[in-house]
C-alpha cells in the first residue's frame, strides 16, 4: 500500500469532512458502498482536515473543526 495521502470525503453523523487520508484509512472507512465513513477510521489529526460541513446548520467551513475531547484516550469506535 502507498503511504501517499489522498483528499477524500468522509461522512459522519453530523456532516462530513474533507481530509487527507492514507490507503489504509481509506480501506477502513469503506463499508462496501460508494461512501467513506469517519467512525471506522477513528480520530484524524486536525491538520489533515481541509474543510467540513455541518448537517445542522447546512454550512461548509474551511479548515478543521475545533475539537475538544472529554476523554482524550477513549476509543472512538471499534476498528
N, C-alpha and C positions, 0 to 999 in steps of 0.2 A: 504494500500500500504506500501511497505517496504521503509525504509529510507536508505537502503543499496545502495552504489554506484557500478555501473557496467561499465566496459570498453566497449564502443560502438563506431562504426564508424558513424560519422555524415557528410553528404555531403553538400557542399556549391557550389556556382557558380565558385569559383576559385580552388577547390580541395576538400579535406576532412580533418577532424581532428579525432584523436582517443582520446576520453575523457571519464572520469568517470562521469556518469550521474545518476540521481535518476529515479525511475519508472515513476514519474510524467513528468519529462523532456523527457523520452523515449516515453511516450504516446503522448506528444505534437509534437515530431519530426516524428511520424509515420503518413504518409499521405495516408495510405491504401495499400502500396506496401511493398516489402521486405526491402527497404532502409529507413534510418532515415535521416531527413533533419535538418540542423542547424538553418535556419531562424525562424521556428516556436518556437524553443527552446529559442531563444534570446541570449543574451551575456552570455558566460561562463567565470568563473574565470580562469585565466591563469594557476593556479596550478592544475587544473583538466584536462588540456590538456597534453597528454603524447607525442604525435607526430602529425605531419601534413604533407600533401602532396600538392604540388603546381602543378596545371594543366599546367601552362605556361612553367615552366622550367622542368617539369616532374621529380622532385626530392622529396625525402622524408627527413624530418628533425625531429630530436629529440626535445622534449620539446615543449613549446608554441611559436607561432609566436610573434614577437614584435608588439603589437597592440597599436596604438595611435588614440584616439578618438577626432575628431574635435569638436563634440558636445556630451560630456560625458553623458548628461541626455536625449538625444534624443532616442525615442523608435526605436528599430531595425526593428521590424515587428509587424503587428497586431496579437496579440496572442489570 
